[in-house]
Amino acid sequence: MNAYYPRPGLRNPHVQSIAPSLLRYVPNHFSRHQLELPDGDFLLLDWQRQNSHRLVILSHGLEGHSRRAYVAGMARAFFRQGYDALAWNFRSCGGRLNRLPRFYHSGATEDLDAVVQHAVDLGYQQIVLVGFSMGGNLTLVYLGRHQVPDAIKAAVTFSVPCDLANCADQLANTRNGFYMRRFLKDLQPKIEAKARQFPQLISATDYHRLKNFHDFDACYTAPLHGFSSANDYWHQSSALHYLPNITIPTLLVNARDDSFLGPNCYPDELAEKHRFLHFEAPMHGGHVGFIRYQLWRELWSETRALQFVRQYLESPSHR
């Protein structure tokens, strides 16, 4: 295992969480494809191809998209090792609002399943799933909820809110006020656009009254996606409940100093007894940070993901 030890000046969790999103630039060479869904909606898929039989599918975080540095950096790392890369955008992300009233949420595994099935139909023989934050939770729920195609060989997830209620409580804490305000600010234009698109179903009039995810998920996520309440949504969509069902080699990495995550997001005991789930909790790393030296170099998370996957895909039985 390649343990994570950042240089002394990079041990602050807020530096780790904020600096990559503000200061890191990763050029990307994605080509876009629109995938139509059975319910009449669509997903935007961004590809990097080199005619490989191996593919990495990347799932971004809340209000992220395929061109975020953490996604593009991971895609680049795998591409350099001979993989094709597919970074998909959740409904309403990637620069275009989706068609239906619903958008995305932490348990919307039917969309990831559609992306995976599309990749299988294209003939990819070895597929790796990589997810970050909300996308990591979605990946783990997918692996524990669905019949996984044989082509999926491994999964890697970082900074995963495995217990959504636990994390909603964490982010409602005043010490995380900066992050919570930023999330609500980022989500506001989308809710306002949805309200204009579907005025009979969605209202943004009282959006300014929302203070945290308890409010947001009760007002929007739950009713738009068929949940009875925010608590019902969190319970049905938390990866923690699906981890025991995972049947492929899976790495979950959550930094101990990640201020977004509650105590239930560190499944040490479960992983010790689990045949397929490997859990690592470095002392530092923040939320989707894991800077080791400089921002323009490969992040530790990129190196660790490749190292883990090599254990399973580069053995003689998988060549």
C-alpha angles and dihedrals in degrees: 000000000000101000119211117243114161122202112267095259091056100054096096107105094215091054088051093048099044109029099066094052093048103035110022119095122188117179112225134199101200124156115206129233129177116225114202115217129215092246092059097261129107144219128216113229122194116202139195108189136186100160094266125157087218123078136185116206113202126202118196131212135257111319089353128127141200095274097056111122095245091054096041091046093053091045090052092049093053093041090056088056093055102269129130110231129218117187109184127197121226116240109292093015129103097055102300130084113233123241103243131068091248121076123177140311141176095271101041092122093153088075094051088046090054090052092048093048090050090054092048090050089054089060104253108161100191121036128181122195120212122183136181126205107313088009088054091053090048090051093051093046089050092052092049098041106040137059097255117221116245090243091070105090106168145356135209126193133183134198094359122184092216093173108043096191090051091052094044087057091048093051092047088061113105091237088067094045094116092056095043093051090048093052092049091047091051092049096047099080090051093051090047091050091049090050090055091046095048108019093166092058107031133043127188095183095108097033091115089064093063114108106173146350091286086066098037097048093045092050101039120000098051101045095040093052103040101262121136094223144344089270091052090051093048093048096048094043104042114113091215090079093052102044094092090059097056113120105179129069105280131179120204117188120186120168115229090227095053102128092199094064129081126211093270090065092074106074096182097148095044092051092050090062097036120102096207108023116088114189125195126180113184115193092239138034107097117213113331089337118110095152109171106179120339130358094237092059127076112286119238089245090061093049092045094049092054092045092053094046093049089062090066108025101042097052114109092255092062101044 
